[in-house]
Amino acid sequence: MNRRASLWTMVGGLVVSTILFWVMVQLGQASSDPKPKVSPPQSTLKQEGSPPPSGRTHEESVAKDGATASARSTPQGPAIEMPREVIEMLDQRKRDLDRREEILRQNEERLAIVRSQVEELLEQNEALEKRLQSARAKGERPAAQPTKIPADKERIAQDQRTQLAKIFEAMPSEDAAARLERMPDRKAIEILRMVKSKTAGAILSQVRADRAAKLTEQLLIQTP
């Protein structure tokens, strides 16, 4: 969601800046147009004492000529219209934003599936390890197959650990770190030892500093 909000903010700022720049250019062109020259008011009476034409008084003629001169001296600015290039640019930005939003939505759906798989594998692995520890503590073995069943359980547990390590490697480091934070130290150390060194370093960089230091120390102690 933060990425989506950042994209909307960036596109909105670019659109507003483009429109403001275009309006300033249009206003600059309008102000640079030459103003029409104001013709001096013509005298309605060529000579003093001659009667005004068409029965108008001298004051009416002067007022009408002044109004005409004021109307001519007022420049008419150009009509502001949205350029075609700006409209096409906005349409292209909208299409790009829609495409990125669709990609983010698909990534979120895939990430949700991966998260559910990780949670399920963690639960299965935890339950299987508890059964193995219980069987080892009691020393119970079935009479018919004294060694095969524990070996099968060990193999299944190892397969689950391998699959879990692959999922952690494919997961974003911040998500993997968030899940590692909720695990016991023993389980977290086990996963960090199974993933690649580069992946383990990326995950530890997202873990709290004190927890990362503790896990790193235990990794060094348990290294043969």
Helices and strands as residue ranges (DSSP letters): H 2-32, G 53-55, H 58-73, H 84-138, H 148-170, H 173-181, H 185-194, H 197-206, H 209-222
